[in-house]
Amino acid sequence: MSRTFSFEFFPPKTPEGVEKLRAARDALARLAPKFFSVTFGAGGSTRDRTLETVLEIQAQGLTAAPHLSCIGSSREGIRELLNTYRSHGIRHMVALRGDLPSGMVGVGEFNYANELVAYIRETTGDWFHIEVAAYPEVHPQARNYETDLQHFAGKVKAGADSAITQYFFNADGYFRFVDEAMKRGIDIPIVPGIMPINNYMQLARFSDACGAEIPRWLRKKLESLGDDTASIKALGLDVVTDLCARLLGGGAPGLHFYTMNQAGPTLEIWRRLGL
Ligand SMILES: Cc1cc2nc3c(=O)[nH]c(=O)nc-3n(C[C@H](O)[C@H](O)[C@H](O)COP(=O)(O)OP(=O)(O)OC[C@H]3O[C@@H](n4cnc5c(N)ncnc54)[C@H](O)[C@@H]3O)c2cc1C
């Protein structure tokens, strides 16, 4: 089985951000990833910028995969967006529930990502390759491990083709999740999401919000480095390269890098892995 490598961007807000993203995209394009995905802000807040970013990637002859979250949306709004992507020849998509932005009330016409996947299949058949999210360390709102896994299975049953995980630093949790999924008949590729470590405070904030565990030894080590960014980056490269090597060595079907719109850390991990 060939492995799948992909890189994730967020839609930039400023002209400088747009330039920075172009430079990162061009540098990472040399690694010939299967696709570049572009996130979708909570509640559709980046709808137009996600579309623009996706179209610019596609215009470079690269494959772009928009993320699409359904919470707070109507069926009509989602159908319009699917048609827009389709009319531009986009065939890859990351389908999510998303989170409601604070202050927003009413979930709209979709409650969970499996309903979005089913709706995409219902309205556009097999046009899109659909990725969904997976949580080896359990989604923060899930009742327990088993129900979360069943909900993951529900997205696969609704028509997902492959999955990308939330980032994690514990390879064993990933392998267990893949085993448990296989035992339940889930046979789609589950690609690990990889978060390079550049900034400890930012990483700690993200991890607390999304339920990704930073192992205690790593947290302590990063904390002890204070604002010595060079040492944090050096430690991060060692730890994340080692994680990627373990994942690929153990049979992971590829890697999806959360690049944070920076090429440097991903390029260096790639070089060290000898990919
Ligand atoms: C690879 C990846 C990319 C992401 N990209 C974005 C992005 O671009 N924009 C963004 O806003 N967020 C993004 N997120 C975050 C994601 O939107 C949040 O984690 C969100 O809280 C859950 O989305 P989901 O699609 O996994 O939801 P779901 O699969 O719907 O699961 C959400 C929760 O509901 C539970 N659940 C699922 N189905 C049911 C059901 N039928 N009944 C009861 N409970 C159920 C699950 O166990 C889980 O706890 C991304 C996450 C990942 C891993």
The ligand as an ORCA input file, in Angstrom:
! r2SCAN-3c Opt
* xyz 0 1
  C      -8.001     16.277     11.153
  C      -8.839     17.323     11.853
  C      -9.166     18.515     11.183
  C      -9.956     19.469     11.795
  N     -10.257     20.623     11.103
  C     -11.096     21.545     11.638
  C     -11.493     22.705     10.903
  O     -11.064     22.930      9.773
  N     -12.355     23.567     11.496
  C     -12.863     23.336     12.741
  O     -13.655     24.163     13.214
  N     -12.485     22.261     13.471
  C     -11.622     21.359     12.947
  N     -11.274     20.241     13.676
  C     -11.770     20.069     15.046
  C     -13.177     19.420     15.064
  O     -14.105     20.232     14.407
  C     -13.562     19.239     16.528
  O     -12.756     18.259     17.126
  C     -15.050     18.970     16.768
  O     -15.293     19.097     18.162
  C     -15.486     17.553     16.379
  O     -15.582     17.396     15.027
  P     -15.805     15.924     14.421
  O     -15.987     16.084     12.976
  O     -14.767     15.006     14.897
  O     -17.201     15.590     15.115
  P     -18.059     14.249     15.351
  O     -17.472     13.085     14.656
  O     -19.469     14.606     15.037
  O     -17.880     14.006     16.910
  C     -18.069     15.051     17.845
  C     -18.456     14.494     19.195
  O     -19.778     13.998     19.159
  C     -19.843     12.622     19.446
  N     -20.781     12.052     18.461
  C     -20.557     11.815     17.146
  N     -21.659     11.309     16.553
  C     -22.605     11.231     17.511
  C     -23.957     10.796     17.525
  N     -24.535     10.361     16.390
  N     -24.624     10.866     18.710
  C     -24.038     11.314     19.835
  N     -22.747     11.732     19.888
  C     -22.052     11.701     18.742
  C     -18.432     12.090     19.265
  O     -18.177     10.957     20.088
  C     -17.610     13.315     19.663
  O     -17.499     13.392     21.066
  C     -10.434     19.260     13.118
  C     -10.083     18.081     13.802
  C      -9.297     17.122     13.185
  C      -8.917     15.879     13.940
*
